[in-house]
Amino acid sequence: MSKLIPWFRLSFRTGILATAMAALMAPSVSAQTVDLGAARDFCVLGLDDVDLSVTNPQTSVSGNVGLGPHGKQVFSDGFIGGVYTVDPTADNSKSNNVVITGGTVTADLTAAVDAARAASAASSALPPTQTFGVIKDALTITGNGSLNVIAIDSISFSGSTDKLTLDGGPSDVFILNVAGPVKLSHKLSRIQVGGGASEAHVLFNLTTDHAPLTISGGATIAGTYLAPNGGIRLSPGVVIGGIIGSAQTSLTSAARVECVPFEGGSCEPQVFCQDSSECCGHACTEGMCQ
């Protein structure tokens, strides 16, 4: 004689089965990574066809510098605390007084340039977790404890209290996709990290082709700044991170780059979630990453 299963037990079992099936049928949310690859080896990297300037005896780069394919060296004075790598197609003929502690080598930098451009494309493809327009005043962006993808129209700071603070913990990674220019012109203006966040976890993807990054007056900025379509100008400025630029990229008037390599923006999403911070930029809907 068969036994009847009480309705409440049947309902409970059905609920478990439905949840399991939903987890199996849910859209796949893959880990998202922004990797600079071979470009990560450089504190300052000039991309293909760049005019790379290093001038003034007080201008310094603490790590490696690269002059990309068909680039042109426009050095006069300064200091490079690592290896200076020149692509064989680049023009490094200009005489100069730049001190290079690691020596000069010739090597194909195509892979580094391709990796930087791929990283820019990967950054642009990430869905934003927060969106801002034109930033002109002090602002704190608080991290979600994981991968933060921030969409910004532009940044323009000219006052002593103008500061963008990326506040988070050691697991926060900030990918900032900026459509327009980033300009800081006051000595006390800042782009900085706060809390337990690290400069090694900050990447600015500057996609405009017109003056994507211009730092003057001695302002200080944190993170790695990737400008695949335009030049970077530090005149002067302090970067705690790195710069990757094309077109006219120049370090003048005692500019300084203190090398902190970008460690990448990887995120392992969860199937079940309580909020979007567990979904690597995807939505958390009805307790599941979509």
LUMFIGU-599942 format. One line per field, with one value per residue (C-alpha): residue number from 1; y negated, x negated, z; residue in one letter. Coordinates in steps of 0.001 Angstrom, whole numbers, plus 500000, padded with zeros to 6 digits. Example, Ala and Ser with C-alpha at 12.3 -4.5 7.8 and 13.67 -1.06 7.14 Angstrom:
2
pos <- 1,2 .
yy <- 504500,501060 .
xx <- 487700,486330 .
zz <- 507800,507140 .
code <- a,s .
//
This chain:
290
pos <- 1,2,3,4,5,6,7,8,9,10,11,12,13,14,15,16,17,18,19,20,21,22,23,24,25,26,27,28,29,30,31,32,33,34,35,36,37,38,39,40,41,42,43,44,45,46,47,48,49,50,51,52,53,54,55,56,57,58,59,60,61,62,63,64,65,66,67,68,69,70,71,72,73,74,75,76,77,78,79,80,81,82,83,84,85,86,87,88,89,90,91,92,93,94,95,96,97,98,99,100,101,102,103,104,105,106,107,108,109,110,111,112,113,114,115,116,117,118,119,120,121,122,123,124,125,126,127,128,129,130,131,132,133,134,135,136,137,138,139,140,141,142,143,144,145,146,147,148,149,150,151,152,153,154,155,156,157,158,159,160,161,162,163,164,165,166,167,168,169,170,171,172,173,174,175,176,177,178,179,180,181,182,183,184,185,186,187,188,189,190,191,192,193,194,195,196,197,198,199,200,201,202,203,204,205,206,207,208,209,210,211,212,213,214,215,216,217,218,219,220,221,222,223,224,225,226,227,228,229,230,231,232,233,234,235,236,237,238,239,240,241,242,243,244,245,246,247,248,249,250,251,252,253,254,255,256,257,258,259,260,261,262,263,264,265,266,267,268,269,270,271,272,273,274,275,276,277,278,279,280,281,282,283,284,285,286,287,288,289,290 .
yy <- 500000,496705,493892,490444,487640,484794,481662,479539,481984,482090,478300,478076,480620,478897,475587,477043,478607,475347,473401,475920,475871,472076,472055,474428,472467,468983,466959,467503,464633,465078,463526,460137,459107,456043,457084,454758,457757,456759,453069,453623,453796,450057,447110,444864,446334,444405,446219,446422,443131,441323,438250,438932,435999,436016,432593,430717,432110,432625,434700,438334,441750,444365,447401,448615,446436,447682,445947,447759,448628,445652,443396,440464,439631,435918,436008,433225,433748,435961,439274,442791,445219,448363,449717,447594,449886,448633,450369,451020,448884,445877,442819,442520,440379,437087,436401,435657,435588,437991,440303,443923,446215,449461,448777,448614,451712,452310,454666,455142,453407,454450,456895,454222,451749,454352,455343,451723,451204,454477,453408,450151,452032,454484,451613,449840,453019,453418,452363,449453,449932,446137,443259,439586,436587,433749,433760,430256,430378,432659,436102,439435,442625,445506,448982,452047,454362,455889,454644,451040,449814,446050,444140,440414,437687,435631,434272,430637,429501,426047,425389,426433,428416,430238,433897,437156,439876,443542,444972,448689,451692,453884,455963,452950,452471,449237,449138,445589,445078,441349,440144,436630,434960,435111,431777,430773,427368,426655,427953,429229,430839,434614,437900,440186,443446,443661,446259,449426,448984,449259,447252,450637,451273,448099,447810,444740,445548,442186,442730,439188,438166,434550,433819,436857,436063,432679,432152,428848,426843,429912,431760,435391,438288,441960,444998,446000,443693,445295,442905,444976,442201,439063,437602,437156,433993,433623,430057,430647,433293,436307,439731,442527,445347,445159,443547,445050,442501,441830,438694,436004,437512,435306,435061,431555,428999,431508,433960,437195,440720,443052,446492,448606,451214,451910,455364,456006,455968,459545,460584,464041,463695,465702,467594,466413,462864,460333,457275,456368,456203,460013,460039,458304,455417,457461,457042,458986,459871,461972,463277,464351,462755,462005 .
xx <- 500000,498474,498103,499479,496954,498365,498957,496586,493712,494438,494492,491174,489510,490917,489514,486028,486196,487369,484546,481961,483350,483342,479693,478828,480835,479737,477712,473993,472176,468499,465604,464710,461114,459264,455672,452924,450807,447380,448235,448179,444375,444162,444548,444818,445714,446019,448263,447810,446944,446464,444279,442887,441339,439340,437959,436584,433862,436429,438784,438660,440156,439467,439822,439669,440452,441438,441423,443886,443876,443156,442936,440570,438392,438363,436219,434061,433517,434902,434553,435785,435342,435845,435219,435958,437298,437422,439370,437105,439378,439243,437022,434749,432114,432500,429545,430505,429404,431969,430364,431516,430458,431608,430115,431674,432775,434421,437406,440668,443402,446305,447604,447586,449424,451994,452547,453142,455668,457402,457622,459272,461836,462505,463004,465419,467486,468152,471636,471403,472229,472356,472757,471788,471892,469362,467461,466345,466478,465287,466848,466417,467280,467815,466875,469091,466365,465717,465514,466681,467252,467735,468972,468041,468568,465506,463513,462448,460762,459281,459596,457815,460814,461519,460899,462210,461865,462288,463183,463184,461421,458563,460897,462347,461266,462222,462490,463383,464508,464278,465768,464307,461151,459686,458123,456577,454900,454427,451595,454023,456473,456489,457678,457020,457903,459441,460148,458234,458392,455151,453719,452923,456675,457536,457657,458868,459855,459786,461225,461469,458978,458760,456571,457723,455485,453959,452387,450783,449938,448494,451781,451584,453543,453717,454043,453120,454284,454868,455405,455363,456595,454887,451978,451217,449682,448079,446789,446194,448170,447633,448985,448979,449592,448757,449582,450158,450688,450508,450218,448326,447498,445234,443719,442378,441666,440640,443464,443196,444545,444215,444806,447642,448651,452335,453116,456186,459913,461051,464261,465678,469483,471829,474901,477002,476716,477980,476903,475150,471708,471724,472483,469409,471335,474386,477799,478905,482521,484670,481594,479704,477004,478387 .
zz <- 500000,498916,501399,500783,501174,503266,501195,503262,502739,499027,498871,500736,498449,495378,496599,497016,493560,491991,493640,492459,488927,488897,489940,487115,484550,485681,483187,483600,485260,484482,486335,484930,484653,483437,482878,481660,480711,479410,479864,483611,483517,482873,485194,482115,478726,475488,473022,469257,467484,470807,471291,474767,476643,479873,480759,483776,486065,488863,486719,487824,487195,489843,487546,483957,480934,477467,474073,471824,468102,465803,468845,469219,472207,473156,476305,477723,481481,484227,486016,485225,488103,486029,482548,479485,476730,473152,470393,467358,465152,467507,467125,470159,468455,470352,472663,476255,479877,481353,483935,483430,486273,484641,481234,477770,475869,472506,472463,470602,472592,470370,472993,475717,473475,472430,476067,477088,474306,475153,478806,477746,475658,478505,480953,478621,478232,481965,483147,485618,489275,489800,487341,487666,485366,485446,488753,489769,493560,496342,496093,497862,495999,498396,497263,497446,498723,495321,491721,491326,487774,487798,484746,484761,482169,483158,486125,486507,489739,490282,494027,497197,498481,495214,495944,494538,497163,496343,499724,500353,501749,500549,498341,496505,492896,491138,487335,486290,482706,481978,478684,478806,480104,483599,484643,487975,488258,491981,494146,496784,494365,494683,493300,496236,497945,501404,504049,503220,499430,497451,494562,493012,492683,490751,486962,485062,481482,479661,476188,474815,472142,473320,476380,478387,481390,482245,485665,486605,489713,491419,492014,493133,491641,492581,490339,486807,484004,480620,477699,474487,472184,473467,475356,479047,480415,483850,484179,487001,488788,491003,490068,492629,490196,486505,483159,479721,476963,473258,471083,473057,476460,478546,482009,482614,485335,488018,487363,489309,488841,491810,490393,491868,489260,488716,490097,487960,488491,488907,490580,491231,491167,493355,492130,495048,496345,498821,496825,493567,495219,495078,491338,489882,488385,487384,488985,492039,491282,493600,495348,492236,490065,486613 .
code <- m,s,k,l,i,p,w,f,r,l,s,f,r,t,g,i,l,a,t,a,m,a,a,l,m,a,p,s,v,s,a,q,t,v,d,l,g,a,a,r,d,f,c,v,l,g,l,d,d,v,d,l,s,v,t,n,p,q,t,s,v,s,g,n,v,g,l,g,p,h,g,k,q,v,f,s,d,g,f,i,g,g,v,y,t,v,d,p,t,a,d,n,s,k,s,n,n,v,v,i,t,g,g,t,v,t,a,d,l,t,a,a,v,d,a,a,r,a,a,s,a,a,s,s,a,l,p,p,t,q,t,f,g,v,i,k,d,a,l,t,i,t,g,n,g,s,l,n,v,i,a,i,d,s,i,s,f,s,g,s,t,d,k,l,t,l,d,g,g,p,s,d,v,f,i,l,n,v,a,g,p,v,k,l,s,h,k,l,s,r,i,q,v,g,g,g,a,s,e,a,h,v,l,f,n,l,t,t,d,h,a,p,l,t,i,s,g,g,a,t,i,a,g,t,y,l,a,p,n,g,g,i,r,l,s,p,g,v,v,i,g,g,i,i,g,s,a,q,t,s,l,t,s,a,a,r,v,e,c,v,p,f,e,g,g,s,c,e,p,q,v,f,c,q,d,s,s,e,c,c,g,h,a,c,t,e,g,m,c,q .
//
